[in-house]
């Protein structure tokens, strides 16, 4: 018998500042293939494809509230984080 290893399924990212003011900065260990910012109802407010390891999302026009940022890398791994404006 052997030990079964599970492939990592999350993209490791750093999202700051939280709460955000003018910009949301995203840094990732992996190259991101897509980044989305949505409100809590799922409406896409910002989206970029092929964004590399760093993304800057303008946040100055966002209303105060809670938003979700979803990241995907080229290997199909993804993660979601919550950010406050």
C-alpha positions in Angstrom: 0.0 0.0 0.0 1.1 3.6 -0.7 0.4 7.1 0.4 -2.0 8.9 -1.9 -1.0 12.5 -2.5 -3.6 15.1 -3.4 -2.7 17.9 -5.9 -2.9 21.3 -4.4 -6.1 23.0 -5.6 -5.7 26.6 -4.4 -3.9 29.6 -5.8 -1.7 31.2 -3.2 -2.3 35.0 -3.3 -1.8 38.0 -1.2 -4.6 40.6 -1.4 -4.2 44.0 0.2 -5.1 46.4 1.7 -8.2 45.1 3.4 -10.2 47.2 3.9 -9.4 48.7 0.5 -9.5 52.4 -0.4 -8.4 53.4 -3.9 -6.9 50.2 -5.2 -6.9 46.5 -4.4 -3.4 44.9 -5.0 -3.1 41.2 -5.7 0.2 39.3 -5.8 0.4 35.6 -6.6 3.0 32.9 -6.5 1.5 31.5 -9.8 0.8 33.3 -13.0 -2.9 34.1 -12.9 -5.1 33.4 -16.0 -8.1 35.3 -14.7 -9.1 37.6 -11.9 -12.7 38.7 -11.1 -14.1 41.2 -8.6 -17.8 40.7 -7.8 -20.3 42.1 -5.5 -22.2 39.7 -3.1 -25.0 39.2 -5.7 -22.4 37.8 -8.1 -22.3 40.8 -10.5 -18.9 41.1 -12.1 -17.5 44.6 -11.5 -13.9 43.9 -12.8 -12.4 41.1 -14.8 -9.0 40.5 -16.4 -7.5 37.6 -18.2 -3.9 36.7 -18.5 -2.9 39.0 -15.7 0.5 37.7 -14.7 1.6 37.5 -11.1 0.4 41.0 -10.1 -3.0 42.7 -10.5 -4.2 46.1 -9.5 -7.9 46.7 -9.3 -9.2 50.2 -9.1 -11.5 50.5 -6.1 -12.1 54.2 -5.7 -15.5 54.1 -7.3 -16.8 51.1 -5.4 -19.4 51.7 -2.8 -18.6 50.7 0.8 -19.4 47.1 1.3 -18.1 43.5 0.9 -16.8 42.2 -2.4 -15.4 38.8 -3.6 -12.2 38.4 -5.5 -11.7 35.2 -7.5 -8.4 34.1 -9.0 -7.6 31.2 -11.4 -4.2 30.0 -12.6 -3.3 28.3 -15.8 -3.5 24.9 -14.1 -7.1 25.2 -13.2 -6.5 26.0 -9.6 -8.6 28.8 -8.1 -9.3 30.6 -4.8 -11.8 33.2 -3.6 -11.2 35.9 -1.0 -13.4 38.5 0.6 -12.4 42.1 0.6 -14.1 45.2 2.3 -14.3 48.6 0.8 
